[in-house]
Structures are given as C-alpha cells and as structure tokens.
Amino acid sequence: MNPPSLLALRLTRNPGHGRAQACASVNLPLLEAQDYARREAHASGDAAPVLLNHKQFYALLERLLRQAWAALGEDCRVFVQLRQPTKDLALPAALFDPRVLLGAGLLREAQWRAESEPAPVVWIAAENLRRDLLDDGDNIVRIACWNVGETGPAALLPALETMAPQTIVWTESAPGHMREEEICKPR
C-alpha cells in the first residue's frame, strides 16, 4: 500500500452564497436570566464563522460521497468522521450506503481497509465544520485517499467548489488531529 494522498481545506464561504436562504437555526429557549446564563456557559469563543446549518452540512457530505464514487469508482469505500448527528433531521440516504462508515476516530479503520483490499478508500474528517454558534471548529475538512493512483483527493474538489476552499498545510489543526507524518508512517 502506498502512503495516502492528503488534502486539508479551509472552507470560507456558505454554499448558498449570494442566494436567499430560509433560516434553519434552532435556538435554546431564552425566557429567564438562568437561561441566558446557561447559554453563556456553553458559548464558544471560536472566531471561525458558521458557514453551514445542519441540513447544509449533511447535503455537503452527500455531495462529497457522490463525487468520490463518480471520480474514484463505485467500489470506493468512504469513511466519514463527524460529530453527533443533529436530532429531528433526516440524513441523506447516501450516508447509509453500505460503502460508507460514519463515526469518530475512523482514520485507522480507513488505513486498515486500504491495506486489506485494492479498492479506493477515502477518509473525510468533517467534525470541525461549525454548524451553530455553540460548536467549536475551524471549518477545515481533511481528506486522505488510498489506492486512487494519480487522482488523489483533488477528485473531491468539485463537491466543495461553492464553499471557496483554501488549501492549507495539513499540520495546521485543532488538537486531536493526526499530523501528516503520523498518517504516512507504516504501521
């Protein structure tokens, strides 16, 4: 198995940029002083803007999956690393496809899959995309691809083009992300 092709992108624009959008925020009930105090206790001091609501977030993941299968082949396995899904929102059917695994900490699982079979494997870390003001995140999506030849993670860029992605150095990250050398070293 070759080392993975890696790409880290900071998303800088809402996918509906320039178009009117229906409000999709869910607010905590703020009726009494204690409600405001509770909200302040959970508020994030994060300077990164919220670019996506929950529905747009899952639509973005669906676009990434469909782009991976279109560009890398129908046998491509996709590992999507994300935080807990939102309640009261039906997830797109593509996220339940048998070629997709959703969860946390899936990088090692993706590496194992890539070592065990020749099919293309894609790992997408989307847990740092902010969906509301209480989220921490830096709006960076990380992509690693194995068994894809020259194509690499750039094959997924069309799914992100409306969000004006900017390539960044992989090691620029929030705590908990693996550095490039940790991903590429043999196990």
mmCIF file of the C-alpha atoms, coordinates in Angstrom:
data_MODEL
# 
_entry.id   MODEL 
# 
loop_
_atom_site.group_PDB 
_atom_site.id 
_atom_site.type_symbol 
_atom_site.label_atom_id 
_atom_site.label_alt_id 
_atom_site.label_comp_id 
_atom_site.label_asym_id 
_atom_site.label_entity_id 
_atom_site.label_seq_id 
_atom_site.pdbx_PDB_ins_code 
_atom_site.Cartn_x 
_atom_site.Cartn_y 
_atom_site.Cartn_z 
_atom_site.occupancy 
_atom_site.B_iso_or_equiv 
_atom_site.pdbx_formal_charge 
_atom_site.auth_seq_id 
_atom_site.auth_comp_id 
_atom_site.auth_asym_id 
_atom_site.auth_atom_id 
_atom_site.pdbx_PDB_model_num 
ATOM 1   C CA . MET A 1 1   ? 0.000   0.000  0.000  1.00 0.00 ? 1   MET A CA 1 
ATOM 2   C CA . ASN A 1 2   ? 1.262   3.460  -0.897 1.00 0.00 ? 2   ASN A CA 1 
ATOM 3   C CA . PRO A 1 3   ? 1.132   6.338  1.573  1.00 0.00 ? 3   PRO A CA 1 
ATOM 4   C CA . PRO A 1 4   ? -2.144  8.235  1.372  1.00 0.00 ? 4   PRO A CA 1 
ATOM 5   C CA . SER A 1 5   ? -2.692  11.363 -0.680 1.00 0.00 ? 5   SER A CA 1 
ATOM 6   C CA . LEU A 1 6   ? -3.609  14.104 1.783  1.00 0.00 ? 6   LEU A CA 1 
ATOM 7   C CA . LEU A 1 7   ? -5.514  17.352 1.452  1.00 0.00 ? 7   LEU A CA 1 
ATOM 8   C CA . ALA A 1 8   ? -6.673  19.886 4.050  1.00 0.00 ? 8   ALA A CA 1 
ATOM 9   C CA . LEU A 1 9   ? -9.056  22.656 3.050  1.00 0.00 ? 9   LEU A CA 1 
ATOM 10  C CA . ARG A 1 10  ? -10.467 25.594 4.945  1.00 0.00 ? 10  ARG A CA 1 
ATOM 11  C CA . LEU A 1 11  ? -13.980 26.337 3.738  1.00 0.00 ? 11  LEU A CA 1 
ATOM 12  C CA . THR A 1 12  ? -14.532 30.083 3.549  1.00 0.00 ? 12  THR A CA 1 
ATOM 13  C CA . ARG A 1 13  ? -17.991 30.660 2.131  1.00 0.00 ? 13  ARG A CA 1 
ATOM 14  C CA . ASN A 1 14  ? -21.531 29.448 2.692  1.00 0.00 ? 14  ASN A CA 1 
ATOM 15  C CA . PRO A 1 15  ? -22.675 27.082 -0.100 1.00 0.00 ? 15  PRO A CA 1 
ATOM 16  C CA . GLY A 1 16  ? -25.703 29.317 -0.747 1.00 0.00 ? 16  GLY A CA 1 
ATOM 17  C CA . HIS A 1 17  ? -23.572 32.462 -1.069 1.00 0.00 ? 17  HIS A CA 1 
ATOM 18  C CA . GLY A 1 18  ? -25.465 35.175 -2.908 1.00 0.00 ? 18  GLY A CA 1 
ATOM 19  C CA . ARG A 1 19  ? -28.858 33.444 -2.616 1.00 0.00 ? 19  ARG A CA 1 
ATOM 20  C CA . ALA A 1 20  ? -31.583 33.997 -0.063 1.00 0.00 ? 20  ALA A CA 1 
ATOM 21  C CA . GLN A 1 21  ? -31.884 31.076 2.355  1.00 0.00 ? 21  GLN A CA 1 
ATOM 22  C CA . ALA A 1 22  ? -34.589 30.135 4.807  1.00 0.00 ? 22  ALA A CA 1 
ATOM 23  C CA . CYS A 1 23  ? -33.425 30.370 8.407  1.00 0.00 ? 23  CYS A CA 1 
ATOM 24  C CA . ALA A 1 24  ? -32.614 26.936 9.808  1.00 0.00 ? 24  ALA A CA 1 
ATOM 25  C CA . SER A 1 25  ? -31.220 27.742 13.237 1.00 0.00 ? 25  SER A CA 1 
ATOM 26  C CA . VAL A 1 26  ? -32.501 26.093 16.379 1.00 0.00 ? 26  VAL A CA 1 
ATOM 27  C CA . ASN A 1 27  ? -32.418 28.329 19.416 1.00 0.00 ? 27  ASN A CA 1 
ATOM 28  C CA . LEU A 1 28  ? -32.482 27.464 23.057 1.00 0.00 ? 28  LEU A CA 1 
ATOM 29  C CA . PRO A 1 29  ? -35.480 28.924 24.864 1.00 0.00 ? 29  PRO A CA 1 
ATOM 30  C CA . LEU A 1 30  ? -34.241 32.152 26.471 1.00 0.00 ? 30  LEU A CA 1 
ATOM 31  C CA . LEU A 1 31  ? -37.029 33.140 28.824 1.00 0.00 ? 31  LEU A CA 1 
ATOM 32  C CA . GLU A 1 32  ? -35.330 33.812 32.163 1.00 0.00 ? 32  GLU A CA 1 
ATOM 33  C CA . ALA A 1 33  ? -31.966 35.060 33.422 1.00 0.00 ? 33  ALA A CA 1 
ATOM 34  C CA . GLN A 1 34  ? -30.843 31.493 34.159 1.00 0.00 ? 34  GLN A CA 1 
ATOM 35  C CA . ASP A 1 35  ? -31.468 30.537 30.517 1.00 0.00 ? 35  ASP A CA 1 
ATOM 36  C CA . TYR A 1 36  ? -29.084 33.265 29.385 1.00 0.00 ? 36  TYR A CA 1 
ATOM 37  C CA . ALA A 1 37  ? -26.515 32.181 31.968 1.00 0.00 ? 37  ALA A CA 1 
ATOM 38  C CA . ARG A 1 38  ? -26.730 28.564 30.743 1.00 0.00 ? 38  ARG A CA 1 
ATOM 39  C CA . ARG A 1 39  ? -26.249 29.688 27.136 1.00 0.00 ? 39  ARG A CA 1 
ATOM 40  C CA . GLU A 1 40  ? -23.227 31.800 28.110 1.00 0.00 ? 40  GLU A CA 1 
ATOM 41  C CA . ALA A 1 41  ? -21.688 28.822 29.920 1.00 0.00 ? 41  ALA A CA 1 
ATOM 42  C CA . HIS A 1 42  ? -21.797 26.818 26.686 1.00 0.00 ? 42  HIS A CA 1 
ATOM 43  C CA . ALA A 1 43  ? -20.876 29.658 24.320 1.00 0.00 ? 43  ALA A CA 1 
ATOM 44  C CA . SER A 1 44  ? -17.763 29.164 22.266 1.00 0.00 ? 44  SER A CA 1 
ATOM 45  C CA . GLY A 1 45  ? -15.123 31.842 21.932 1.00 0.00 ? 45  GLY A CA 1 
ATOM 46  C CA . ASP A 1 46  ? -14.375 30.466 18.474 1.00 0.00 ? 46  ASP A CA 1 
ATOM 47  C CA . ALA A 1 47  ? -13.651 33.107 15.851 1.00 0.00 ? 47  ALA A CA 1 
ATOM 48  C CA . ALA A 1 48  ? -14.417 30.819 12.885 1.00 0.00 ? 48  ALA A CA 1 
ATOM 49  C CA . PRO A 1 49  ? -17.725 31.727 11.239 1.00 0.00 ? 49  PRO A CA 1 
ATOM 50  C CA . VAL A 1 50  ? -20.659 29.351 10.991 1.00 0.00 ? 50  VAL A CA 1 
ATOM 51  C CA . LEU A 1 51  ? -20.917 28.575 7.274  1.00 0.00 ? 51  LEU A CA 1 
ATOM 52  C CA . LEU A 1 52  ? -23.359 25.669 7.295  1.00 0.00 ? 52  LEU A CA 1 
ATOM 53  C CA . ASN A 1 53  ? -26.539 24.798 9.076  1.00 0.00 ? 53  ASN A CA 1 
ATOM 54  C CA . HIS A 1 54  ? -27.199 21.128 9.870  1.00 0.00 ? 54  HIS A CA 1 
ATOM 55  C CA . LYS A 1 55  ? -29.120 20.465 6.669  1.00 0.00 ? 55  LYS A CA 1 
ATOM 56  C CA . GLN A 1 56  ? -26.400 22.070 4.511  1.00 0.00 ? 56  GLN A CA 1 
ATOM 57  C CA . PHE A 1 57  ? -23.752 20.054 6.384  1.00 0.00 ? 57  PHE A CA 1 
ATOM 58  C CA . TYR A 1 58  ? -25.355 16.713 5.508  1.00 0.00 ? 58  TYR A CA 1 
ATOM 59  C CA . ALA A 1 59  ? -26.011 17.865 1.935  1.00 0.00 ? 59  ALA A CA 1 
ATOM 60  C CA . LEU A 1 60  ? -22.281 18.675 1.670  1.00 0.00 ? 60  LEU A CA 1 
ATOM 61  C CA . LEU A 1 61  ? -21.353 15.203 2.931  1.00 0.00 ? 61  LEU A CA 1 
ATOM 62  C CA . GLU A 1 62  ? -23.727 13.659 0.383  1.00 0.00 ? 62  GLU A CA 1 
ATOM 63  C CA . ARG A 1 63  ? -22.093 15.691 -2.417 1.00 0.00 ? 63  ARG A CA 1 
ATOM 64  C CA . LEU A 1 64  ? -18.646 14.518 -1.274 1.00 0.00 ? 64  LEU A CA 1 
ATOM 65  C CA . LEU A 1 65  ? -19.783 10.877 -1.292 1.00 0.00 ? 65  LEU A CA 1 
ATOM 66  C CA . ARG A 1 66  ? -21.332 11.114 -4.736 1.00 0.00 ? 66  ARG A CA 1 
ATOM 67  C CA . GLN A 1 67  ? -18.250 12.915 -6.066 1.00 0.00 ? 67  GLN A CA 1 
ATOM 68  C CA . ALA A 1 68  ? -15.981 10.196 -4.624 1.00 0.00 ? 68  ALA A CA 1 
ATOM 69  C CA . TRP A 1 69  ? -17.991 7.439  -6.318 1.00 0.00 ? 69  TRP A CA 1 
ATOM 70  C CA . ALA A 1 70  ? -18.173 9.347  -9.617 1.00 0.00 ? 70  ALA A CA 1 
ATOM 71  C CA . ALA A 1 71  ? -14.454 10.167 -9.712 1.00 0.00 ? 71  ALA A CA 1 
ATOM 72  C CA . LEU A 1 72  ? -12.892 7.143  -8.000 1.00 0.00 ? 72  LEU A CA 1 
ATOM 73  C CA . GLY A 1 73  ? -15.320 4.372  -8.878 1.00 0.00 ? 73  GLY A CA 1 
ATOM 74  C CA . GLU A 1 74  ? -18.423 2.754  -7.474 1.00 0.00 ? 74  GLU A CA 1 
ATOM 75  C CA . ASP A 1 75  ? -16.296 0.380  -5.370 1.00 0.00 ? 75  ASP A CA 1 
ATOM 76  C CA . CYS A 1 76  ? -14.766 3.278  -3.390 1.00 0.00 ? 76  CYS A CA 1 
ATOM 77  C CA . ARG A 1 77  ? -15.144 2.919  0.387  1.00 0.00 ? 77  ARG A CA 1 
ATOM 78  C CA . VAL A 1 78  ? -15.701 6.185  2.266  1.00 0.00 ? 78  VAL A CA 1 
ATOM 79  C CA . PHE A 1 79  ? -15.070 6.795  5.968  1.00 0.00 ? 79  PHE A CA 1 
ATOM 80  C CA . VAL A 1 80  ? -16.717 9.988  7.232  1.00 0.00 ? 80  VAL A CA 1 
ATOM 81  C CA . GLN A 1 81  ? -15.524 11.264 10.567 1.00 0.00 ? 81  GLN A CA 1 
ATOM 82  C CA . LEU A 1 82  ? -18.045 13.602 12.187 1.00 0.00 ? 82  LEU A CA 1 
ATOM 83  C CA . ARG A 1 83  ? -19.643 14.664 15.433 1.00 0.00 ? 83  ARG A CA 1 
ATOM 84  C CA . GLN A 1 84  ? -23.036 13.504 16.634 1.00 0.00 ? 84  GLN A CA 1 
ATOM 85  C CA . PRO A 1 85  ? -25.815 13.990 14.096 1.00 0.00 ? 85  PRO A CA 1 
ATOM 86  C CA . THR A 1 86  ? -28.467 16.564 14.845 1.00 0.00 ? 86  THR A CA 1 
ATOM 87  C CA . LYS A 1 87  ? -31.846 15.430 16.067 1.00 0.00 ? 87  LYS A CA 1 
ATOM 88  C CA . ASP A 1 88  ? -35.048 15.945 14.110 1.00 0.00 ? 88  ASP A CA 1 
ATOM 89  C CA . LEU A 1 89  ? -33.317 15.860 10.736 1.00 0.00 ? 89  LEU A CA 1 
ATOM 90  C CA . ALA A 1 90  ? -33.464 13.001 8.263  1.00 0.00 ? 90  ALA A CA 1 
ATOM 91  C CA . LEU A 1 91  ? -30.000 12.229 6.939  1.00 0.00 ? 91  LEU A CA 1 
ATOM 92  C CA . PRO A 1 92  ? -29.478 11.751 3.191  1.00 0.00 ? 92  PRO A CA 1 
ATOM 93  C CA . ALA A 1 93  ? -29.777 8.141  2.023  1.00 0.00 ? 93  ALA A CA 1 
ATOM 94  C CA . ALA A 1 94  ? -26.201 8.181  0.669  1.00 0.00 ? 94  ALA A CA 1 
ATOM 95  C CA . LEU A 1 95  ? -24.887 8.338  4.254  1.00 0.00 ? 95  LEU A CA 1 
ATOM 96  C CA . PHE A 1 96  ? -26.478 4.935  4.905  1.00 0.00 ? 96  PHE A CA 1 
ATOM 97  C CA . ASP A 1 97  ? -24.930 3.282  1.848  1.00 0.00 ? 97  ASP A CA 1 
ATOM 98  C CA . PRO A 1 98  ? -23.025 0.064  2.734  1.00 0.00 ? 98  PRO A CA 1 
ATOM 99  C CA . ARG A 1 99  ? -19.845 1.610  1.247  1.00 0.00 ? 99  ARG A CA 1 
ATOM 100 C CA . VAL A 1 100 ? -19.929 4.359  3.908  1.00 0.00 ? 100 VAL A CA 1 
ATOM 101 C CA . LEU A 1 101 ? -18.902 4.239  7.539  1.00 0.00 ? 101 LEU A CA 1 
ATOM 102 C CA . LEU A 1 102 ? -19.874 7.184  9.770  1.00 0.00 ? 102 LEU A CA 1 
ATOM 103 C CA . GLY A 1 103 ? -18.287 7.728  13.145 1.00 0.00 ? 103 GLY A CA 1 
ATOM 104 C CA . ALA A 1 104 ? -15.448 9.195  15.160 1.00 0.00 ? 104 ALA A CA 1 
ATOM 105 C CA . GLY A 1 105 ? -11.777 8.240  15.037 1.00 0.00 ? 105 GLY A CA 1 
ATOM 106 C CA . LEU A 1 106 ? -12.013 6.384  11.721 1.00 0.00 ? 106 LEU A CA 1 
ATOM 107 C CA . LEU A 1 107 ? -8.555  7.086  10.309 1.00 0.00 ? 107 LEU A CA 1 
ATOM 108 C CA . ARG A 1 108 ? -7.001  3.798  11.477 1.00 0.00 ? 108 ARG A CA 1 
ATOM 109 C CA . GLU A 1 109 ? -10.042 1.892  10.170 1.00 0.00 ? 109 GLU A CA 1 
ATOM 110 C CA . ALA A 1 110 ? -9.634  3.564  6.765  1.00 0.00 ? 110 ALA A CA 1 
ATOM 111 C CA . GLN A 1 111 ? -5.922  2.686  6.714  1.00 0.00 ? 111 GLN A CA 1 
ATOM 112 C CA . TRP A 1 112 ? -6.701  -0.935 7.579  1.00 0.00 ? 112 TRP A CA 1 
ATOM 113 C CA . ARG A 1 113 ? -9.300  -1.138 4.788  1.00 0.00 ? 113 ARG A CA 1 
ATOM 114 C CA . ALA A 1 114 ? -6.838  0.343  2.294  1.00 0.00 ? 114 ALA A CA 1 
ATOM 115 C CA . GLU A 1 115 ? -4.230  -2.252 3.282  1.00 0.00 ? 115 GLU A CA 1 
ATOM 116 C CA . SER A 1 116 ? -6.690  -5.151 3.035  1.00 0.00 ? 116 SER A CA 1 
ATOM 117 C CA . GLU A 1 117 ? -8.114  -4.585 -0.434 1.00 0.00 ? 117 GLU A CA 1 
ATOM 118 C CA . PRO A 1 118 ? -7.156  -2.758 -3.624 1.00 0.00 ? 118 PRO A CA 1 
ATOM 119 C CA . ALA A 1 119 ? -10.372 -0.712 -3.867 1.00 0.00 ? 119 ALA A CA 1 
ATOM 120 C CA . PRO A 1 120 ? -10.086 3.069  -3.451 1.00 0.00 ? 120 PRO A CA 1 
ATOM 121 C CA . VAL A 1 121 ? -10.526 4.298  0.119  1.00 0.00 ? 121 VAL A CA 1 
ATOM 122 C CA . VAL A 1 122 ? -11.369 7.856  1.166  1.00 0.00 ? 122 VAL A CA 1 
ATOM 123 C CA . TRP A 1 123 ? -11.329 9.269  4.691  1.00 0.00 ? 123 TRP A CA 1 
ATOM 124 C CA . ILE A 1 124 ? -13.128 12.586 5.244  1.00 0.00 ? 124 ILE A CA 1 
ATOM 125 C CA . ALA A 1 125 ? -12.776 14.407 8.561  1.00 0.00 ? 125 ALA A CA 1 
ATOM 126 C CA . ALA A 1 126 ? -15.695 16.822 8.766  1.00 0.00 ? 126 ALA A CA 1 
ATOM 127 C CA . GLU A 1 127 ? -16.069 17.176 12.526 1.00 0.00 ? 127 GLU A CA 1 
ATOM 128 C CA . ASN A 1 128 ? -14.564 20.673 12.562 1.00 0.00 ? 128 ASN A CA 1 
ATOM 129 C CA . LEU A 1 129 ? -17.140 22.251 10.273 1.00 0.00 ? 129 LEU A CA 1 
ATOM 130 C CA . ARG A 1 130 ? -19.134 24.614 12.505 1.00 0.00 ? 130 ARG A CA 1 
ATOM 131 C CA . ARG A 1 131 ? -22.912 24.203 12.299 1.00 0.00 ? 131 ARG A CA 1 
ATOM 132 C CA . ASP A 1 132 ? -24.007 26.538 15.060 1.00 0.00 ? 132 ASP A CA 1 
ATOM 133 C CA . LEU A 1 133 ? -22.559 29.107 17.424 1.00 0.00 ? 133 LEU A CA 1 
ATOM 134 C CA . LEU A 1 134 ? -22.093 26.561 20.218 1.00 0.00 ? 134 LEU A CA 1 
ATOM 135 C CA . ASP A 1 135 ? -19.793 24.403 18.047 1.00 0.00 ? 135 ASP A CA 1 
ATOM 136 C CA . ASP A 1 136 ? -16.039 24.586 18.222 1.00 0.00 ? 136 ASP A CA 1 
ATOM 137 C CA . GLY A 1 137 ? -14.378 24.247 14.879 1.00 0.00 ? 137 GLY A CA 1 
ATOM 138 C CA . ASP A 1 138 ? -12.104 25.805 12.317 1.00 0.00 ? 138 ASP A CA 1 
ATOM 139 C CA . ASN A 1 139 ? -14.091 24.949 9.143  1.00 0.00 ? 139 ASN A CA 1 
ATOM 140 C CA . ILE A 1 140 ? -11.278 22.693 7.953  1.00 0.00 ? 140 ILE A CA 1 
ATOM 141 C CA . VAL A 1 141 ? -12.123 19.471 6.164  1.00 0.00 ? 141 VAL A CA 1 
ATOM 142 C CA . ARG A 1 142 ? -9.357  16.886 5.831  1.00 0.00 ? 142 ARG A CA 1 
ATOM 143 C CA . ILE A 1 143 ? -9.293  14.217 3.159  1.00 0.00 ? 143 ILE A CA 1 
ATOM 144 C CA . ALA A 1 144 ? -6.987  11.221 2.798  1.00 0.00 ? 144 ALA A CA 1 
ATOM 145 C CA . CYS A 1 145 ? -7.145  8.816  -0.142 1.00 0.00 ? 145 CYS A CA 1 
ATOM 146 C CA . TRP A 1 146 ? -5.555  5.420  -0.684 1.00 0.00 ? 146 TRP A CA 1 
ATOM 147 C CA . ASN A 1 147 ? -5.415  3.237  -3.791 1.00 0.00 ? 147 ASN A CA 1 
ATOM 148 C CA . VAL A 1 148 ? -6.509  6.047  -6.111 1.00 0.00 ? 148 VAL A CA 1 
ATOM 149 C CA . GLY A 1 149 ? -3.457  6.453  -8.330 1.00 0.00 ? 149 GLY A CA 1 
ATOM 150 C CA . GLU A 1 150 ? -2.752  9.951  -9.585 1.00 0.00 ? 150 GLU A CA 1 
ATOM 151 C CA . THR A 1 151 ? -6.277  11.201 -8.925 1.00 0.00 ? 151 THR A CA 1 
ATOM 152 C CA . GLY A 1 152 ? -5.954  11.752 -5.187 1.00 0.00 ? 152 GLY A CA 1 
ATOM 153 C CA . PRO A 1 153 ? -8.213  13.866 -3.008 1.00 0.00 ? 153 PRO A CA 1 
ATOM 154 C CA . ALA A 1 154 ? -8.390  16.607 -5.662 1.00 0.00 ? 154 ALA A CA 1 
ATOM 155 C CA . ALA A 1 155 ? -11.082 14.429 -7.268 1.00 0.00 ? 155 ALA A CA 1 
ATOM 156 C CA . LEU A 1 156 ? -13.431 15.557 -4.486 1.00 0.00 ? 156 LEU A CA 1 
ATOM 157 C CA . LEU A 1 157 ? -12.879 19.298 -5.030 1.00 0.00 ? 157 LEU A CA 1 
ATOM 158 C CA . PRO A 1 158 ? -15.899 19.805 -7.339 1.00 0.00 ? 158 PRO A CA 1 
ATOM 159 C CA . ALA A 1 159 ? -18.179 18.948 -4.391 1.00 0.00 ? 159 ALA A CA 1 
ATOM 160 C CA . LEU A 1 160 ? -16.637 21.806 -2.387 1.00 0.00 ? 160 LEU A CA 1 
ATOM 161 C CA . GLU A 1 161 ? -16.256 24.493 -5.063 1.00 0.00 ? 161 GLU A CA 1 
ATOM 162 C CA . THR A 1 162 ? -19.239 26.601 -3.902 1.00 0.00 ? 162 THR A CA 1 
ATOM 163 C CA . MET A 1 163 ? -17.572 26.983 -0.495 1.00 0.00 ? 163 MET A CA 1 
ATOM 164 C CA . ALA A 1 164 ? -14.377 28.631 -1.819 1.00 0.00 ? 164 ALA A CA 1 
ATOM 165 C CA . PRO A 1 165 ? -11.982 26.085 -0.268 1.00 0.00 ? 165 PRO A CA 1 
ATOM 166 C CA . GLN A 1 166 ? -8.445  27.211 0.500  1.00 0.00 ? 166 GLN A CA 1 
ATOM 167 C CA . THR A 1 167 ? -5.694  24.610 0.680  1.00 0.00 ? 167 THR A CA 1 
ATOM 168 C CA . ILE A 1 168 ? -3.800  24.744 3.962  1.00 0.00 ? 168 ILE A CA 1 
ATOM 169 C CA . VAL A 1 169 ? -0.873  22.885 5.476  1.00 0.00 ? 169 VAL A CA 1 
ATOM 170 C CA . TRP A 1 170 ? -2.152  19.588 6.876  1.00 0.00 ? 170 TRP A CA 1 
ATOM 171 C CA . THR A 1 171 ? -0.469  20.121 10.255 1.00 0.00 ? 171 THR A CA 1 
ATOM 172 C CA . GLU A 1 172 ? -2.442  23.328 10.910 1.00 0.00 ? 172 GLU A CA 1 
ATOM 173 C CA . SER A 1 173 ? -5.158  21.823 13.042 1.00 0.00 ? 173 SER A CA 1 
ATOM 174 C CA . ALA A 1 174 ? -7.151  21.733 16.188 1.00 0.00 ? 174 ALA A CA 1 
ATOM 175 C CA . PRO A 1 175 ? -5.957  19.407 18.970 1.00 0.00 ? 175 PRO A CA 1 
ATOM 176 C CA . GLY A 1 176 ? -6.602  15.744 18.307 1.00 0.00 ? 176 GLY A CA 1 
ATOM 177 C CA . HIS A 1 177 ? -5.801  15.666 14.592 1.00 0.00 ? 177 HIS A CA 1 
ATOM 178 C CA . MET A 1 178 ? -3.004  13.438 13.420 1.00 0.00 ? 178 MET A CA 1 
ATOM 179 C CA . ARG A 1 179 ? -0.011  15.078 11.814 1.00 0.00 ? 179 ARG A CA 1 
ATOM 180 C CA . GLU A 1 180 ? 0.886   14.122 8.244  1.00 0.00 ? 180 GLU A CA 1 
ATOM 181 C CA . GLU A 1 181 ? 3.924   12.115 9.321  1.00 0.00 ? 181 GLU A CA 1 
ATOM 182 C CA . GLU A 1 182 ? 1.793   10.079 11.739 1.00 0.00 ? 182 GLU A CA 1 
ATOM 183 C CA . ILE A 1 183 ? -0.603  9.129  8.941  1.00 0.00 ? 183 ILE A CA 1 
ATOM 184 C CA . CYS A 1 184 ? 2.086   8.253  6.421  1.00 0.00 ? 184 CYS A CA 1 
ATOM 185 C CA . LYS A 1 185 ? 4.315   6.104  8.628  1.00 0.00 ? 185 LYS A CA 1 
ATOM 186 C CA . PRO A 1 186 ? 3.970   2.356  8.209  1.00 0.00 ? 186 PRO A CA 1 
ATOM 187 C CA . ARG A 1 187 ? 2.083   0.528  10.926 1.00 0.00 ? 187 ARG A CA 1 
# 
